[in-house]
Structures are given as structure tokens and as C-alpha cells.
Amino acid sequence: GRRKSKEAPFYITSDMIKDDAVVIDVATPHGDVDFENVREKALWVTPVPGGVGPMTITMLLKNVVAAYTAQIS
């Protein structure tokens, strides 16, 4: 299962990924990936917090504006 707190074990560890993997952690608020160890093996890994959250909000707002524009046209 998912990590319940900062003290819980990580769900994704470095032994679970291939060298140069791209790892996208979308869990909140603590993340499911052992960031410190995975980043040494992965090509790229998103941090939590601050990883995919800002992009999610950006795309949500973009879609709200597109829906509003379509509605008033």
C-alpha cells in the first residue's frame, strides 16, 4: 500500500527500478518514492512536494479557461 506518514516505509525503493529510469511520484503529502536513494539510480525523479503538483494546477486552470471560452463563444 501507500505510505501513510513520514515514518512509514517507502512503497518504491531503488531496488525496484532500472538504471536511468524516469520516476514520477504523484503521492501526497509525503511521497511513495525513496527519493534520496532512487535519485542516485534514476535518470530523473520528481520530488514531493513540488513535483507534479504545480503542473497539475496549471493544466486545471488552463482547462477552466478553455471551458469558459468555449461556453461564451
C-alpha positions in Angstrom: 0.0 0.0 0.0 0.8 3.6 0.1 2.9 5.4 2.7 0.7 6.8 5.5 3.2 9.1 7.1 6.8 10.2 7.0 7.6 7.4 9.4 6.1 4.7 7.2 8.3 2.7 4.8 8.5 3.8 1.1 6.5 1.9 -1.5 9.1 2.4 -4.3 12.7 1.8 -3.4 15.9 1.9 -5.6 16.0 -1.9 -6.0 12.6 -1.7 -7.8 13.7 0.5 -10.6 16.1 0.1 -13.6 19.2 2.2 -14.0 18.3 5.6 -15.7 14.6 5.2 -15.1 12.3 8.2 -15.0 10.3 8.1 -11.8 7.2 10.3 -11.3 6.0 10.4 -7.7 2.4 11.7 -7.5 1.6 10.7 -3.9 0.8 13.3 -1.3 1.7 14.7 1.1 4.9 12.6 1.8 5.5 10.7 -1.5 5.8 7.0 -2.1 9.3 7.0 -3.6 12.5 6.8 -1.5 13.7 10.0 -3.2 17.2 10.1 -1.7 18.2 6.6 -2.8 16.2 6.4 -6.0 17.7 9.7 -7.4 21.1 8.1 -7.3 19.9 5.3 -9.7 17.2 7.1 -11.7 17.9 9.4 -14.6 15.2 11.7 -13.2 12.7 11.6 -10.3 10.1 14.1 -9.2 10.3 15.4 -5.7 7.3 15.6 -3.2 6.2 18.2 -2.5 6.7 20.5 -5.5 7.0 17.8 -8.2 3.9 17.3 -10.4 1.5 19.4 -8.2 2.3 22.8 -9.8 1.8 21.3 -13.3 -1.5 19.7 -12.3 -2.8 23.0 -11.1 -1.5 24.8 -14.2 -3.3 22.3 -16.5 -6.5 22.5 -14.4 -6.6 26.3 -14.8 -5.8 26.0 -18.5 -8.8 23.7 -18.9 -11.1 26.0 -16.8 -10.2 28.9 -19.1 -10.7 26.8 -22.2 -14.1 25.6 -20.9 -15.2 29.2 -20.1 -14.0 30.4 -23.5 -15.9 27.7 -25.3 -19.0 28.4 -23.3 -19.1 32.2 -24.1 -18.3 31.7 -27.8 
